[in-house]
Amino acid sequence: MRSHIFRLFMLGFLFAAVPQHVRAEETGPIDDIRSTISMQLEAFQRDDWAGAFAYASPVLQRIFGSPERFRDMVLGGYRAVYRPQQVIFRDFDSSGPRPVQIVFFIGPDGLAYLAAYEMEQQPDGSWRIAGVQMISAEAKSA
């Protein structure tokens, strides 16, 4: 449990260190990225798996192959994004090869999670989700 709490703390600390000017200057991409994530979360709420799958990057779509296999992956390991009690967009980091949006979730189990959404801009200018890494706290008090 301590290692999960430590990782959660470190991830939060890492992204809290993103300079304010980076966050302020990139409101266009941030808004578009947050909109993409929100639309996928809304598709999950409707159990619209084809719609949710459409927000995955082309590489992820090739890896999973179908909305049904994508659904199985989400339900198997990403329940917090499927039926969250709370969603708060946190820090945005554009310093790496792909931008990363941090999202805080309270999952259906009442536990806190941080998700790092790696985003990929498409040739038409839209954004797709290229990967999500989740870190969970194991205790409700964390």
C-alpha positions, 0 to 999 in steps of 0.5 A: 500500500505504501508504494502505491501511495508514494507513486501517487504522491510522486506523480502528483508532485511531478506534474505540479512542477509544470511551470504555470506559463506552460499551462497558460500559453497552451489553452487551445490544445488543453481545451481540445484535449480535455474535450476529447477525454470528456467525450470518451468518458461520456461515451462510457457513461452511455455504454457507447463502446464504438463511440469511446473506441473512436477516441483511441489513437489509430495505434490503439485501435489496431492493437485492440481491433474492435470496440468489444475488445476495447470494452473488455480492457476498460472493464478489466483494468480501468473501472474508475474511468468507466463509472467515476463518481468524480472527475477533475482535470489537473495538470497538463504537461507538454514538455515530452514528445506527446502532451500528457493530461493528468485527471483525478478520479474518484472511482465507483469503489470510492478510491482516488486515482490519478490517470495520465492521458498521453495524447496524440494529435492527428493529421486533421488537427484532432486529438486522440488518446494514445495511452492511459496510465493509472495510479490508484490509492489502496485506502479511502483515506489516501 
